[in-house]
């Protein structure tokens, strides 16, 4: 949480009028409180999402939305403490507060994806071949055109990272789109060169294709049948 808070405050301090009514130790205490409240909210979202995922097959975005509604009181507490932290530094807190909340929810979404993959790592099962084929066809149809001269060496580093993540998680019982989301969050630091959107889409398509190919190659075993 600290990196998110510091970054957002740095952004708004440049364009807003500082109140400068709080000394450094008091400001640090306000920042720590906001960080802790943010961590509590994220933990609540992750726990609620895992509970809901165990009951039904729901995509990450829907899981986070449902969990966010259930964790509204924790979010309200974070908003209150974060507004106090921002208010000690800038006069207009509305926009930076919303940026903080958006960043917190994005962080929660990534944490949920990571938690789902970790939970699924120990109990992999194959997806339905028919559904997998349909999703693979959809992914292929939305793939961006590769540059005429191909991906350069720097861009290949990102794509190699995405392939490594696909290999790592291709056997877990989670959707290809969730695995692609988590892979993107881990590999985005390697994105380079022009055409970032096309490169990202290529990476996601590669991951989804590899994951779905792995599921199709490993048909689900009948219930109670031990693994080889």
RAJOVEN-V27026 format. One record per residue. N is the residue number from 1. PHI is phi in whole degrees, 0 to 359 (NA if undefined). Layout:
n:N phi:PHI
n:N phi:PHI
This chain:
n:1 phi:NA
n:2 phi:300
n:3 phi:298
n:4 phi:297
n:5 phi:296
n:6 phi:296
n:7 phi:298
n:8 phi:293
n:9 phi:294
n:10 phi:298
n:11 phi:294
n:12 phi:281
n:13 phi:294
n:14 phi:292
n:15 phi:254
n:16 phi:245
n:17 phi:275
n:18 phi:283
n:19 phi:278
n:20 phi:53
n:21 phi:255
n:22 phi:235
n:23 phi:284
n:24 phi:297
n:25 phi:292
n:26 phi:293
n:27 phi:296
n:28 phi:298
n:29 phi:294
n:30 phi:296
n:31 phi:296
n:32 phi:296
n:33 phi:299
n:34 phi:297
n:35 phi:299
n:36 phi:296
n:37 phi:294
n:38 phi:295
n:39 phi:296
n:40 phi:297
n:41 phi:296
n:42 phi:299
n:43 phi:298
n:44 phi:297
n:45 phi:298
n:46 phi:297
n:47 phi:297
n:48 phi:295
n:49 phi:296
n:50 phi:296
n:51 phi:298
n:52 phi:291
n:53 phi:294
n:54 phi:287
n:55 phi:265
n:56 phi:202
n:57 phi:280
n:58 phi:231
n:59 phi:290
n:60 phi:301
n:61 phi:301
n:62 phi:291
n:63 phi:300
n:64 phi:294
n:65 phi:296
n:66 phi:296
n:67 phi:295
n:68 phi:299
n:69 phi:295
n:70 phi:288
n:71 phi:255
n:72 phi:300
n:73 phi:294
n:74 phi:292
n:75 phi:293
n:76 phi:299
n:77 phi:295
n:78 phi:296
n:79 phi:302
n:80 phi:296
n:81 phi:289
n:82 phi:291
n:83 phi:295
n:84 phi:295
n:85 phi:295
n:86 phi:292
n:87 phi:296
n:88 phi:282
n:89 phi:237
n:90 phi:229
n:91 phi:275
n:92 phi:257
n:93 phi:259
n:94 phi:302
n:95 phi:292
n:96 phi:296
n:97 phi:294
n:98 phi:295
n:99 phi:298
n:100 phi:296
n:101 phi:295
n:102 phi:299
n:103 phi:295
n:104 phi:295
n:105 phi:292
n:106 phi:295
n:107 phi:297
n:108 phi:297
n:109 phi:298
n:110 phi:295
n:111 phi:296
n:112 phi:295
n:113 phi:301
n:114 phi:297
n:115 phi:295
n:116 phi:296
n:117 phi:292
n:118 phi:296
n:119 phi:292
n:120 phi:277
n:121 phi:305
n:122 phi:271
n:123 phi:220
n:124 phi:287
n:125 phi:221
n:126 phi:274
n:127 phi:277
n:128 phi:299
n:129 phi:298
n:130 phi:296
n:131 phi:294
n:132 phi:298
n:133 phi:296
n:134 phi:295
n:135 phi:293
n:136 phi:297
n:137 phi:296
n:138 phi:295
n:139 phi:295
n:140 phi:294
n:141 phi:291
n:142 phi:262
n:143 phi:293
n:144 phi:285
n:145 phi:286
n:146 phi:288
n:147 phi:306
n:148 phi:303
n:149 phi:266
n:150 phi:78
n:151 phi:285
n:152 phi:280
n:153 phi:299
n:154 phi:295
n:155 phi:292
n:156 phi:295
n:157 phi:300
n:158 phi:297
n:159 phi:295
n:160 phi:296
n:161 phi:298
n:162 phi:298
n:163 phi:296
n:164 phi:299
n:165 phi:294
n:166 phi:296
n:167 phi:300
n:168 phi:296
n:169 phi:248
n:170 phi:295
n:171 phi:263
n:172 phi:276
n:173 phi:275
n:174 phi:212
n:175 phi:292
n:176 phi:298
n:177 phi:292
n:178 phi:294
n:179 phi:298
n:180 phi:295
n:181 phi:299
n:182 phi:293
n:183 phi:300
n:184 phi:297
n:185 phi:295
n:186 phi:274
n:187 phi:253
n:188 phi:297
n:189 phi:294
n:190 phi:267
n:191 phi:292
n:192 phi:211
n:193 phi:81
n:194 phi:286
n:195 phi:70
n:196 phi:300
n:197 phi:296
n:198 phi:294
n:199 phi:295
n:200 phi:298
n:201 phi:297
n:202 phi:299
n:203 phi:298
n:204 phi:297
n:205 phi:296
n:206 phi:300
n:207 phi:298
n:208 phi:298
n:209 phi:296
n:210 phi:293
n:211 phi:295
n:212 phi:292
n:213 phi:299
n:214 phi:295
n:215 phi:293
n:216 phi:294
n:217 phi:281
n:218 phi:234
n:219 phi:301
n:220 phi:297
n:221 phi:277
n:222 phi:301
n:223 phi:303
n:224 phi:87
n:225 phi:278
n:226 phi:291
n:227 phi:286
n:228 phi:284
